[in-house]
Amino acid sequence: MKTSTLSIRERVTRLVEKWYVLEPLYFLIWTTHELLANPRIQTVRTGDGRIEYNPNFLEALSDAELGEVLKAEIVRILLKHPYLRRKENAQAAYLASNVTLKEHTGTPLPFPTATEVFGSKEFDRRHFEFYYDEIMKSAQPLGGG
């Protein structure tokens, strides 16, 4: 729930300015990307030197939630999920990225755990490509038809 009357850009700026002291690596990564509104996407997307966001999505977030969403995008950049680790199926890659973030950062964002996605603790704390491959396997029809 939004708790501020500031614009999205003002809210983001205030959050990111704190990173200069508290999370310098996040701040450094942030400065290499441009923040752009894109009402055609559902939430937030990172790639090609941009962090794009749906204005309605970000406006609905509290400052704490907004901070967590921005941190998640910075971690995606650090892990190269949107860059060198691009995959053919963008939807599966996004899910694999979310599971990876939940498993390794413990983010409070409502990302699924590996157990929730795969129904077993067998796949806990694995890596992005592993999750992507498993998601793609589970999406394939079984048997020879």
C-alpha positions in Angstrom: 0.0 0.0 0.0 1.4 3.3 -1.1 2.2 5.6 1.9 3.8 8.6 0.1 2.6 11.5 -2.0 6.0 11.8 -3.8 6.3 10.8 -7.4 7.8 7.5 -8.3 11.0 9.1 -9.4 11.3 11.0 -6.1 10.6 7.9 -4.1 13.1 5.9 -6.0 15.7 8.6 -5.7 15.3 8.7 -1.9 15.7 5.0 -1.7 18.7 4.8 -4.0 20.5 7.7 -2.3 20.5 5.6 0.9 22.3 2.9 -1.0 25.3 5.2 -1.5 26.2 4.6 2.2 24.3 1.4 3.1 24.6 -0.7 -0.1 27.4 0.8 -2.2 27.4 -2.0 -4.7 23.7 -1.6 -5.3 24.2 2.1 -5.8 27.1 1.5 -8.2 25.0 -0.9 -10.3 22.0 1.5 -10.2 24.1 4.3 -11.7 24.8 2.2 -14.8 21.1 1.9 -15.7 18.4 4.2 -16.7 15.0 4.1 -15.0 12.2 4.2 -17.6 8.4 4.0 -17.3 6.8 1.4 -19.5 3.1 0.9 -19.0 3.1 -2.1 -21.4 4.9 -4.3 -18.9 3.2 -5.8 -15.8 5.8 -5.1 -13.1 9.5 -4.4 -13.5 12.0 -5.5 -16.2 15.7 -5.1 -16.4 17.9 -5.3 -19.5 20.0 -3.4 -22.0 21.1 -0.8 -19.5 17.5 0.0 -18.4 15.2 -0.7 -15.5 11.7 -0.4 -16.9 8.7 -0.3 -14.7 4.9 -0.2 -14.9 4.0 3.1 -13.2 0.8 1.7 -11.7 2.6 -1.2 -10.2 5.3 0.9 -8.5 2.8 3.5 -7.3 0.8 0.8 -5.5 3.9 -0.3 -3.4 4.8 1.0 0.0 8.3 2.5 0.3 9.5 -0.8 1.9 8.1 -2.9 -0.9 9.5 -0.5 -3.5 12.9 -0.9 -1.9 12.7 -4.7 -2.0 11.6 -4.7 -5.7 14.5 -2.4 -6.7 17.0 -4.5 -4.7 15.7 -7.6 -6.5 16.3 -6.0 -9.9 19.8 -5.0 -8.9 20.6 -8.5 -7.8 19.2 -9.8 -11.2 21.7 -7.4 -12.9 24.6 -8.7 -10.6 23.7 -12.3 -11.4 23.4 -11.4 -15.1 20.0 -13.0 -15.4 18.8 -10.5 -18.0 22.1 -10.2 -19.8 24.6 -13.0 -20.5 22.2 -15.6 -19.1 19.2 -14.9 -21.5 17.0 -17.8 -22.3 14.7 -18.7 -25.1 11.6 -18.8 -22.9 11.4 -15.4 -21.2 8.5 -16.5 -18.9 10.4 -19.6 -17.7 13.5 -17.5 -17.2 11.7 -14.9 -15.1 10.3 -17.7 -12.9 13.7 -19.3 -12.6 15.2 -15.9 -11.7 12.5 -15.4 -9.0 13.1 -18.8 -7.5 16.9 -18.2 -7.5 16.4 -14.9 -5.7 14.1 -16.4 -3.1 16.4 -19.3 -2.5 19.6 -17.3 -2.1 18.6 -13.9 -0.8 15.5 -14.7 1.3 13.8 -11.7 -0.2 10.5 -10.9 1.5 8.9 -10.4 -2.0 6.3 -13.0 -2.9 8.5 -15.1 -5.1 8.1 -18.8 -5.0 10.5 -21.1 -3.3 12.0 -24.2 -5.1 9.8 -26.4 -3.0 6.7 -24.5 -4.0 7.6 -24.8 -7.7 8.9 -28.3 -7.8 7.0 -29.9 -4.9 10.2 -31.2 -3.2 13.1 -29.9 -1.2 15.4 -31.8 -3.5 16.0 -28.6 -5.6 16.5 -26.1 -2.8 19.3 -23.5 -3.2 20.3 -24.4 -6.8 21.3 -22.0 -9.6 19.4 -20.1 -12.3 20.2 -22.4 -15.2 19.2 -25.5 -13.1 15.8 -23.9 -12.3 15.3 -22.8 -15.9 16.1 -26.3 -17.2 13.8 -28.0 -14.7 10.9 -25.6 -15.5 11.4 -26.3 -19.2 11.4 -30.1 -18.6 8.2 -29.8 -16.5 6.6 -27.8 -19.4 7.4 -30.5 -22.0 4.7 -33.1 -22.8 5.6 -36.5 -21.5 5.7 -39.6 -23.7 6.0 -40.1 -27.4 2.4 -39.5 -28.4 
